[in-house]
Amino acid sequence: MGILEIKDVNKRFGGLQALSNVNLSVKEGTIHAIIGPNGAGKSTLLNCLIGKLIPDTGTVTFEGQSVLGRKPHEINQMGISRVFQTPEIFTDLTVFENVMIPCLAKRDGAFQLNAFKPVLGETDIIEKAEQMLIDLKMIDKRHEIASSMSRGDKRRLEMAMCLAQDPKLLLLDEPTAGMARADTNNTIELLKEIQEKRGLTMAIIEHDMHVVFSLAERITVLAQGTPIVEDAPENIKGNKKVQEAYLGGAHE
């Protein structure tokens, strides 16, 4: 049994069957990619994983506990963090302040952002935030205002914020979207380092096959809401079902 289990999940929006009998198991400590053409159901499935959508039927469990219907902070408390397509950061704060927020939330629970102030005397929080920036190779940018950074750096900052929550599962929604190739390659190497250092489980939705084949140990291919293939990367490239799905298949 995997750390994340998706069983018999179905989701319909009006006349559109977005997900149909989806079964998927993500093993602990692995990087599992979920790919497919536009309209295949990837984003719908991801939203079911974080409790944003509730399937019409089926179950989604993390470490044996259902994630369905839980609020975002409850999902985080279970040990699941998500990196979004568009980086979700606090643009008016510095890089260091951004990373301090999830460090404080991890220790103290929910608190009001409008009451947040840098806590100069809190050694444990400062040390943890600094270590996150060292790990993500951003310590030299600690005093920069987040809004002034490149897209690649904003994505890296969001990863630092997610990792500051000490997740067991990191969900990445197109983590290299909009990046130049150099930034994409840097992100690939960074994710490899994070996974090796932490033994972290990752589930990635990604269109860039260079990213997928560079990172994933297991790949699930969706087409029209249904898993059509699950296999190791070396067996995906030449698979006729995958080729047919991308060349002739699903629509938005």
N, C-alpha and C positions, 0 to 999 in steps of 0.2 A: 504494500500500500504506500502511496506517495504522501508527501507532506501536504499537497493540494490535490483534492479529488473532485472531479466534476462528473456527475452521473446522470444520464438520461435527461439532459437539460433541453428544454424547448422554450422558445420565446417568439411570440407573434405580435406584430404591430398592424392592426387592422387586417388587411388581406395579405400582408407580407409575412412569410415565415422566416424570421431573421435567424433563428437557431433551430436545428432539427436533430433531436436525439444525439446530443453532443456528449461524448464520454472522453475524458482526458485525465491522465494521472501525471503529476510532476514529482519526480523523485527529489528527495532532500539533497542539497549540495550540488545540484546540476543547473545548467543553463538550458532552458527549454524555449524554443521559438515557436510562435504561432503565426503562420503566414497564409496568404491567399489573395486573390484579386480583389479589386474594389467591390464592396457589397457582399463580401463573403461571410460577414458576421463577426469579424475580429473585434471591433470596438464594442459591439453588443456583448460579446463574451467577456471582455475585460471589465465592462461595467457591472456584469453579474458577479465577477470575482471580488469587486470592492464594495458590493452591497448597494451600488447606485441603482441597479435594476434588479427586480425579482423575477426569476423565470416563471413561466406559466406552470411548468412541471419540472421535476428534477431537483437535485441537491448539489450544493457547493460547500465543501468542508475544508477547513484548514486545521491540521493537527487534530482531526476528528470532530471539530466544532463547526457548526454551520455559520457561514458569513451572511446569510440572507437576511435582509431587513435591518442589519446593523448600521449604526451611524458611523460617519468617517472616523471620529476619534476612537470608537470602539474597534474598528478595523485596525487602526494603528496600534492600539493596546494589545491586540491579538498577535502582533508582530508582522503586519503587512504594510509596506510603504509603496507609494506609486510615484513614478516620474512621468509627468505629462508631456504631450506633444509640444505644447507651448509652456515654457518654464514658468512655474508658479512660485514667485519669489516676492519679497517685499522691496519694491524698487526704490523707495525713499530711504532705506536703511543701508548701512555699510555691509560689506560681505561678512565681516565678523559678527555683526549684530544679527544678520539673517541666520547664521548657524547657531548662535546662542539661543534663539527662540525654541527650536526643537529640543535642545539640551535641557532647557528649563522645563519645557512641557513634559519631557520624559521623567524628570525628577519630581516635579511638583504637581503634575496633572494639568487640567485645564486652567487657563488664566486669561485675562483680558489683554488683547494686544495693545489697546490704547493706554494700558497701565505699564507697558513694558519699558524698562530703562536698562541700559547696560549695567550689569552688576559688578562693579569694580572689585569688590571684596570677596567674591565667590570663587575661590581658587579652583574648586572641582569643575565648575561650569566653564571657566576660562580655559583650563587645561584641556577639557574635552573638545571645546570648540576649536582650539588651536590644533589639536591632533587631527580633527576632521579636515581642516584646511591643509595640513601637511600631507595627509593621505591623498587628498584630491589635487595636490600640487597647486594650491592657491594661497599659500601663506603670505606670499609677496603682494597679494591683492587685498589683504584683510581690511585696509582702510578705504578702499574704493567704494563709491556709491553704486549699488547694484544696477541702477538704470543706465549707467555709463558703459557697461561691459558689453562685449560681443555676445552673439547668440550662443556660441560654443561655451564661453565662460559662464553665462547664465545657466546653461544646462548643467555644467559641472557644479555650480553652486547649489542647484536644486538637488543634485545627487548627494552633496555633502549634507544638506539639510535632512534628506531621507535617511542617510546612514547614521546621523546623529541620534535617530530614534531606535538604533540597535535592532533593525528588522531581522526577521528570519527569512522573509520572502520579499524580494524587490521586484515590482512589476514595472516594466519600462515600455511606454507607449511611443514607439518610433523615436528612440533616444538620439538619433543622428539627423532627424528631419531638418532640412534647411541649412545643414552645415556644409562647408567646403570640404573637399576630400581630405586635406591635412587634418582638419578638426575631427573628421569622422574616424580616421586612423588613430588619432590620439585617444578618442573615446573608446575605441575597441580595446586598445592596450590598457587603458585605465580600468575598464570593466573586467578584463582578465585578471589584473592585479588585485582588484577588490575581491573577486570571487575566490582566487587562490589564497589570499590572506585571511579572509573571513569564513571561507567555506559556505558562502551565502548562496541560497537558492534564488534563481532569477527566472522570470518568465517574460519574454520579449515579444512585442508585436512590432514588426519591421517590414518595410517594403524593399529596403536596400539589401539585395542578396549577398553582396560583399560582406555586410555586417553579419547577416544570418550565418553564412558558412564559416565566418571567422570565429564566431562565438559559440554557436549552439552545439550541444551534444545530442540533442533530440529535437526533431522538427515535426510539428503537426500542421498539415495543410487543410485549410477550410475552403469549401466551394459551395456557394449558395446555402450557407448556414450549416453545412454538414461536413464533419471530418472525412476526408477521402483517403488520406495517407498519414501514417505516423511512422517515422523511421529515422535512422541515423543520417547525417548530412550527405555522406558519400552515396547513399542510395536514393536520394531525393532528386538530384539533378537530372538523371536520365529517365525518371519515372513517367510513363506515358499519361497516367491520370493527372499528374501535376502539369505536364505540358498542355494537355487539353483544357484544364481549368484556366490556365493563364491565357491561352491563345483564343479560346472560344467561349468563355464562360460567363461568369456572374456579372451582373450589372448593379449599379447603385440603386 
